[in-house]
């Protein structure tokens, strides 16, 4: 039976986290010896959908009638696509949409759900998936015994590989019924042209150590030269120095970038819980006993007002020399 992947759309393009889900689905399908089918919706660009073939999709089913962010309609769409594709494994990204839709699909199909997967399933002994637990402090291996399996992978946990090929795109109609929810408006909170935090591979973050919002220029300068997204700790968002959509941590946005630079953040356990999946963590703090240093791959004991500008300057010279 096939593997079905749900691909979310933003501004007509398939999201980066969904590309990872498609690639994940292709690996599972290859091991099962079956097809990797994708279902998408709304104003998804035809070329963006066809390009999913580069990430392992064999066919894409797209429903143009669903144009809003109603989780109940999206769940019905996925269930209908599952029946059409004959799928027994359904893959989501554990992003905002996936967190809303995957549990509904799981309940409708009475299917076992592994939320927060960080690795490919082991099919040698059934269907065993490794997932993050206790806010990223540990891992668990979960065996799914139901006929249909639902997996939601944490963004940037397994990455993606772009190859060759193009997927066949087919219009897919389904009776989704009436919705009990009316979506009047969707506002996307972003910082200019920066990549949204859940999809960012490079992040520069800062905390109260910067002493005030007027000093955030040194963070933005470093982020600009790196092509990174800016973030902040919860206290900084709570006192209004930075917008709340930049708040990362257990009570904010959980991220797993390739590089996370934290300046002037002590590293309280709530903050660490949201960023400890980062591939590389660099910490800049004047306090050598700051808890964050224990989780850091690289640490600089120093003043952010001195370290960040020097780092920015060095990176500019390095890029100009290249």
Buried (B, 14 or more C-beta within 10 A) or exposed (E): BBBBBBBBBBEEBBBBBBBBBBBBBBBBBEBBEBBBBBBBBBEBEEEBBBBBBBBBBBBBBBBEEBEBBBBBBBBBBBBBBBEBBEBBBBBBBBBBBBBBBBBBBBEBBEBBBBBBBBBBBBEEEEBBBBBBEEBBEEBEEBEBEBEBBBBBBBBBBBEBEEEEBBBEBEEBEBEBEEBEEEEEEEEEEBBEEBBBBBBBBBBBBBBBBBEEEEBBEBBBBBBBBBEBBBBBBBBBBEEEBBBBBBBBBBEBBBBBBEBBBBBBBBBBEBBBBBBBBBEEBBBBBBEEEBBBBEBBEEBBBBBBBEBBBEBBEEBEEEEEEE
